């Protein structure tokens, strides 16, 4: 039994002196491996008498447990030492100076958001927000769009089933909003006139080409009071396009159109110069459609809880991405969402180029074309 004690002390001493994980594993194999010293001692149990075999087996098992615990404890220490050494050798000096050039860039869509909000903010508009997942009442019904309206068909709208264990019912399903006009209804439900809001945000439709993407950005405007007329709408939009394109004068015209939620409805065109290689906004030989607008339909006012016999107002909607394409000469809408750092470096803006009516809209970071 004395030899077993000596063996245990010898192995424990080797474990305590192990310098690295490789040496520790060699000690483990020499003690507990198939041909290890403890394993060989256990093989002699069969030659012993019963009482001696029981006592010896007990001592060997206790020694094995002690050595395994010592191995695990030493391995933990060596693991920590190895990790600390690696961290020490691979440390990064965070006090080093950054690169001299600005790396991050503001996306053109984010920049247009700032510009549009700055312009309408000076006109007294407030910014309103709403959910991206919308019920059909706010997205369609309240906007005077009946169930059989073409815009509600599944090829244009992303529908969301309410429960997977029930058959899909298009009438009860939620939708990923196709327009931010639903925010107008939500505002009318909780706020009494006069109302003057803009509602910028993401919208979603099943479409994909050079000028359409499944997700895009829109801005809706709404004004409701007792005296607003179509003339106020035209003046508001004319001031907007002049400020946005930073022109002292810009030709505009309004063409009769149809939208379910406005009556009368119109599309606004701005003058432009078109050639085979250039599109320039301003006085020119052609026209470019930029937004839709009109007087709020009485049915929409009723759906929002407002008496159309007492109040009236106008609404308009425009595409944020389309404005960015026009102002900054970006030819393909799909590139907006491809996460190409080279594209963002070319068309993006410096982080501190804030948009304001006093300090300037476009800043110096973008590539105006």
C-alpha positions as CSV (number, residue, x, y, z in Angstrom):
1,X,0.0,0.0,0.0
2,X,3.0,2.2,0.6
3,X,4.0,1.9,-3.0
4,X,0.5,3.2,-4.0
5,X,0.9,6.2,-1.9
6,X,4.3,6.9,-3.4
7,X,2.8,6.5,-6.9
8,X,0.0,8.9,-6.1
9,X,2.4,11.5,-4.8
10,X,4.7,11.1,-7.8
11,X,1.9,11.6,-10.3
12,X,0.4,14.6,-8.4
13,X,3.8,16.2,-8.3
14,X,4.2,15.8,-12.1
15,X,0.7,17.3,-12.6
16,X,1.6,20.3,-10.5
17,X,4.8,20.9,-12.4
18,X,3.2,20.4,-15.9
19,X,4.3,23.5,-18.0
20,X,1.7,23.3,-20.7
21,X,-1.4,21.3,-21.9
22,X,0.7,18.9,-24.1
23,X,2.9,17.9,-21.1
24,X,-0.2,17.5,-18.9
25,X,-1.9,15.2,-21.4
26,X,1.3,13.0,-21.5
27,X,1.1,12.7,-17.7
28,X,-2.6,11.7,-18.0
29,X,-1.8,9.0,-20.6
30,X,1.1,7.7,-18.5
31,X,-1.2,7.3,-15.5
32,X,-4.7,6.6,-16.8
33,X,-4.1,5.4,-20.3
34,X,-4.4,1.8,-21.5
35,X,-0.8,1.1,-20.4
36,X,-0.7,3.7,-17.6
37,X,0.6,2.9,-14.2
38,X,-2.8,3.0,-12.5
39,X,-4.3,0.9,-15.2
40,X,-1.5,-1.7,-14.9
41,X,-2.0,-1.8,-11.1
42,X,-5.7,-2.6,-11.6
43,X,-4.9,-5.5,-13.8
44,X,-3.2,-7.2,-10.8
45,X,-6.4,-7.3,-8.8
46,X,-7.4,-10.7,-10.2
47,X,-4.4,-12.4,-8.6
48,X,-5.2,-11.2,-5.1
49,X,-7.3,-12.8,-2.4
50,X,-10.8,-11.4,-2.0
51,X,-10.3,-9.2,1.0
52,X,-7.0,-7.8,-0.3
53,X,-8.6,-7.3,-3.8
54,X,-11.5,-5.3,-2.3
55,X,-9.2,-3.0,-0.3
56,X,-6.7,-2.5,-3.1
57,X,-9.5,-1.7,-5.6
58,X,-10.9,0.9,-3.2
59,X,-7.6,2.5,-2.8
60,X,-6.9,2.5,-6.6
61,X,-10.3,4.0,-7.3
62,X,-9.7,6.8,-4.8
63,X,-6.3,7.5,-6.2
64,X,-7.8,7.5,-9.8
65,X,-10.4,10.0,-8.7
66,X,-7.9,12.2,-7.0
67,X,-5.6,12.3,-10.0
68,X,-8.5,13.0,-12.4
69,X,-9.5,16.0,-10.2
70,X,-5.9,17.2,-10.1
71,X,-5.7,16.9,-13.9
72,X,-8.9,18.9,-14.4
73,X,-7.8,21.6,-12.0
74,X,-4.4,22.0,-13.6
75,X,-5.9,22.0,-17.1
76,X,-8.2,24.9,-16.1
77,X,-5.2,26.8,-14.8
78,X,-3.2,26.1,-18.0
79,X,-6.2,27.0,-20.2
80,X,-6.4,30.4,-18.5
81,X,-2.7,31.0,-18.8
82,X,-2.8,30.1,-22.5
83,X,-5.8,32.4,-23.1
84,X,-4.2,35.3,-21.3
85,X,-0.9,34.9,-23.2
86,X,-2.8,34.8,-26.5
87,X,-4.8,38.0,-25.5
88,X,-1.6,39.7,-24.5
89,X,0.2,38.9,-27.8
90,X,-2.8,39.7,-29.9
91,X,-4.0,42.9,-28.1
92,X,-5.0,45.9,-30.2
93,X,-4.0,49.4,-29.2
94,X,-7.3,51.3,-29.4
95,X,-5.5,54.6,-28.8
96,X,-4.1,54.5,-32.3
97,X,-5.3,57.4,-34.5
98,X,-8.2,56.6,-36.9
99,X,-7.9,56.9,-40.6
100,X,-7.9,60.5,-41.8
101,X,-10.8,60.0,-44.2
102,X,-14.4,59.6,-43.1
103,X,-15.5,56.0,-43.5
104,X,-19.2,56.1,-42.8
105,X,-21.6,57.6,-45.2
106,X,-25.3,58.7,-44.9
107,X,-27.5,56.8,-47.4
108,X,-29.3,59.1,-50.0
109,X,-32.7,57.9,-48.7
110,X,-31.8,59.0,-45.2
111,X,-30.6,62.3,-46.6
112,X,-33.9,62.8,-48.5
113,X,-35.9,62.1,-45.4
114,X,-34.0,64.9,-43.6
115,X,-34.5,67.3,-46.5
116,X,-38.2,66.6,-46.9
117,X,-38.9,66.9,-43.2
118,X,-36.9,70.1,-43.0
119,X,-38.9,71.7,-45.8
120,X,-42.3,70.7,-44.5
121,X,-41.3,71.4,-41.0
122,X,-41.0,75.1,-41.9
123,X,-44.6,75.0,-43.3
124,X,-45.9,73.8,-39.9
125,X,-46.3,70.1,-40.7
126,X,-45.7,67.5,-37.9
127,X,-44.2,64.0,-38.5
128,X,-46.6,61.1,-37.9
129,X,-45.8,57.4,-37.7
130,X,-47.6,54.1,-37.9
131,X,-47.1,50.3,-38.0
132,X,-45.6,48.5,-41.0
133,X,-48.0,45.6,-40.4
134,X,-51.4,47.1,-41.0
135,X,-55.0,45.9,-40.8
136,X,-57.1,46.1,-44.0
137,X,-59.4,48.8,-42.6
138,X,-56.6,51.4,-42.2
139,X,-54.7,50.2,-45.3
140,X,-57.7,49.9,-47.7
141,X,-61.2,50.2,-46.4
142,X,-60.9,53.6,-44.7
143,X,-59.2,54.9,-47.8
144,X,-62.3,54.3,-50.0
145,X,-60.8,51.1,-51.5
146,X,-63.5,48.3,-51.6
147,X,-62.7,44.6,-51.4
148,X,-62.8,44.2,-55.2
149,X,-60.3,47.1,-55.8
150,X,-57.4,46.1,-58.1
151,X,-54.8,47.3,-55.6
152,X,-56.0,44.7,-53.1
153,X,-55.2,41.8,-55.3
154,X,-52.6,39.4,-54.0
155,X,-50.2,40.0,-57.0
156,X,-49.7,43.5,-55.6
157,X,-50.0,43.2,-51.9
158,X,-48.1,41.1,-49.3
159,X,-50.7,39.5,-47.1
160,X,-49.9,38.0,-43.6
161,X,-51.9,35.0,-42.4
162,X,-53.1,35.5,-38.8
163,X,-53.0,31.8,-37.7
164,X,-51.2,28.8,-39.4
165,X,-53.9,26.4,-38.3
166,X,-56.7,28.1,-40.2
167,X,-57.3,28.4,-43.9
168,X,-56.0,31.7,-45.4
169,X,-58.8,34.3,-45.6
170,X,-57.8,37.4,-47.6
171,X,-60.5,39.5,-46.1
172,X,-59.3,38.9,-42.5
173,X,-55.6,38.8,-43.1
174,X,-53.2,41.6,-42.1
175,X,-51.0,43.2,-44.8
176,X,-47.6,44.6,-45.0
177,X,-48.6,48.2,-45.7
178,X,-48.7,49.2,-49.4
179,X,-48.8,52.9,-48.5
180,X,-48.3,55.2,-45.6
181,X,-51.9,56.6,-46.1
182,X,-53.1,54.5,-43.3
183,X,-51.3,56.8,-40.9
184,X,-53.6,59.6,-42.1
185,X,-56.6,57.6,-40.9
186,X,-54.9,56.8,-37.5
187,X,-54.1,60.5,-37.0
188,X,-57.7,61.5,-37.8
189,X,-59.0,58.9,-35.3
190,X,-57.0,60.4,-32.4
191,X,-56.6,64.1,-33.3
192,X,-59.2,66.8,-34.0
193,X,-58.8,69.3,-36.8
194,X,-56.9,71.3,-37.7
195,X,-54.5,68.6,-38.8
196,X,-51.2,69.2,-40.7
197,X,-49.0,66.1,-40.9
198,X,-46.5,64.3,-43.1
199,X,-46.1,60.5,-42.8
200,X,-42.8,59.2,-44.1
201,X,-41.9,55.5,-44.0
202,X,-41.3,52.2,-45.6
203,X,-44.0,50.6,-47.8
204,X,-44.1,47.2,-49.6
205,X,-45.5,46.0,-52.9
206,X,-44.9,42.9,-55.0
207,X,-42.9,44.6,-57.8
208,X,-39.2,44.6,-58.9
209,X,-37.5,46.4,-61.8
210,X,-35.2,49.4,-62.4
211,X,-37.7,51.8,-60.9
212,X,-39.6,49.5,-58.5
213,X,-38.6,47.4,-55.5
214,X,-40.6,45.2,-53.1
215,X,-39.7,47.7,-50.3
216,X,-39.5,51.4,-50.9
217,X,-40.1,54.7,-49.1
218,X,-43.0,57.0,-49.4
219,X,-44.2,60.3,-47.8
220,X,-47.8,61.2,-47.4
221,X,-49.1,64.7,-46.5
222,X,-52.4,65.6,-45.0
223,X,-54.0,68.9,-44.2
224,X,-57.5,69.2,-42.8
225,X,-59.4,72.3,-41.6
226,X,-62.5,74.3,-42.6
227,X,-61.1,76.5,-45.3
228,X,-58.3,74.6,-47.2
229,X,-58.8,74.5,-51.0
230,X,-57.1,73.1,-54.0
231,X,-55.3,76.4,-54.4
232,X,-53.6,75.9,-51.0
233,X,-52.5,72.4,-52.1
234,X,-50.9,73.8,-55.3
235,X,-49.1,76.6,-53.4
236,X,-47.8,74.1,-50.8
237,X,-46.4,71.7,-53.4
238,X,-45.0,74.4,-55.6
239,X,-43.1,75.8,-52.6
240,X,-41.9,72.3,-51.8
241,X,-40.4,71.5,-55.2
242,X,-38.7,74.8,-55.4
243,X,-37.1,74.3,-52.0
244,X,-36.3,70.6,-52.6
245,X,-34.6,71.1,-56.0
246,X,-33.1,74.4,-54.8
247,X,-34.3,76.4,-57.7
248,X,-35.7,80.0,-57.7
249,X,-38.3,79.0,-60.2
250,X,-39.6,75.7,-61.7
251,X,-42.4,75.1,-64.2
252,X,-45.2,72.9,-62.8
253,X,-48.5,71.6,-64.1
254,X,-51.4,69.5,-62.7
255,X,-53.1,66.8,-64.7
256,X,-56.5,65.4,-63.8
257,X,-56.1,61.9,-62.4
258,X,-57.9,59.3,-60.2
259,X,-57.1,58.1,-56.7
260,X,-59.8,56.4,-54.5
261,X,-59.0,58.6,-51.5
262,X,-59.1,62.0,-53.1
263,X,-61.7,63.9,-55.2
264,X,-60.8,65.8,-57.3
265,X,-57.4,64.1,-57.9
266,X,-54.4,65.3,-59.8
267,X,-50.8,64.4,-60.7
268,X,-48.2,67.1,-60.5
269,X,-45.5,67.4,-63.2
270,X,-42.4,69.5,-63.1
271,X,-40.5,70.9,-66.0
272,X,-37.3,69.2,-67.1
273,X,-34.7,69.0,-69.9
274,X,-34.4,65.5,-71.4
275,X,-31.7,64.4,-73.7
276,X,-30.3,60.9,-74.5
277,X,-27.7,61.3,-71.8
278,X,-29.1,63.8,-69.4
279,X,-32.2,64.6,-67.3
280,X,-32.1,68.1,-65.7
281,X,-34.9,69.4,-63.5
282,X,-36.1,72.9,-64.3
283,X,-37.1,74.8,-67.4
284,X,-36.8,72.6,-70.4
285,X,-38.5,70.8,-73.3
286,X,-40.4,68.1,-71.3
287,X,-42.4,67.2,-68.2
288,X,-41.8,64.7,-65.4
289,X,-44.5,63.3,-63.1
290,X,-43.4,63.6,-59.5
291,X,-46.4,63.0,-57.2
292,X,-50.1,62.5,-56.8
293,X,-52.5,64.7,-54.8
294,X,-56.0,65.9,-54.4
295,X,-58.8,67.0,-52.0
296,X,-59.5,64.4,-49.3
297,X,-62.6,62.3,-50.3
298,X,-65.6,62.7,-48.0
299,X,-65.7,58.9,-47.4
300,X,-62.1,59.1,-46.1
301,X,-63.0,61.9,-43.7
302,X,-66.0,59.9,-42.4
303,X,-63.8,56.8,-41.9
304,X,-61.5,58.9,-39.8
305,X,-64.3,60.2,-37.6
306,X,-64.4,63.7,-39.2
307,X,-67.6,65.4,-40.5
308,X,-67.1,66.1,-44.2
309,X,-69.9,68.7,-44.1
310,X,-67.8,70.8,-41.7
311,X,-64.2,70.0,-42.6
312,X,-62.2,69.5,-45.8
313,X,-58.6,69.2,-46.7
314,X,-55.9,68.0,-49.1
315,X,-53.5,65.0,-49.3
316,X,-50.5,64.2,-51.4
317,X,-48.1,61.3,-51.7
318,X,-44.6,61.1,-53.2
319,X,-41.8,58.5,-53.5
320,X,-38.7,59.3,-51.4
321,X,-36.5,56.9,-53.4
322,X,-37.7,58.6,-56.7
323,X,-36.8,62.0,-55.3
324,X,-33.3,60.7,-54.5
325,X,-32.9,59.4,-58.0
326,X,-34.0,62.7,-59.6
327,X,-32.0,65.0,-57.3
328,X,-28.7,63.0,-57.2
329,X,-28.7,61.3,-60.6
330,X,-29.1,57.7,-59.5
331,X,-30.2,55.6,-62.5
332,X,-31.4,52.3,-60.9
333,X,-33.6,52.0,-57.8
334,X,-32.4,48.5,-57.1
335,X,-28.9,49.7,-56.2
336,X,-30.3,51.5,-53.2
337,X,-30.7,48.2,-51.4
338,X,-27.7,46.2,-52.6
339,X,-25.4,47.2,-49.7
340,X,-22.5,48.1,-52.0
341,X,-20.0,50.1,-50.0
342,X,-18.5,51.5,-53.3
343,X,-22.0,52.8,-54.3
344,X,-22.6,54.3,-50.9
345,X,-19.2,56.0,-51.0
346,X,-20.1,57.6,-54.3
347,X,-23.7,58.7,-53.6
348,X,-23.6,58.9,-49.8
349,X,-23.1,62.0,-47.6
350,X,-20.7,62.8,-44.8
351,X,-22.3,62.1,-41.4
352,X,-22.3,65.7,-40.2
353,X,-23.9,67.1,-43.4
354,X,-27.2,67.9,-41.7
355,X,-30.1,69.2,-43.8
356,X,-31.8,72.4,-42.7
357,X,-33.5,75.3,-44.4
358,X,-31.0,77.7,-42.9
359,X,-27.8,75.7,-43.3
360,X,-28.6,74.2,-46.7
361,X,-30.3,71.0,-47.8
362,X,-27.9,69.0,-49.9
363,X,-24.7,69.5,-47.9
364,X,-21.3,68.8,-49.5
365,X,-21.1,65.0,-49.2
366,X,-23.3,63.9,-52.0
367,X,-22.6,63.5,-55.7
368,X,-25.1,65.9,-57.3
369,X,-25.5,65.3,-61.0
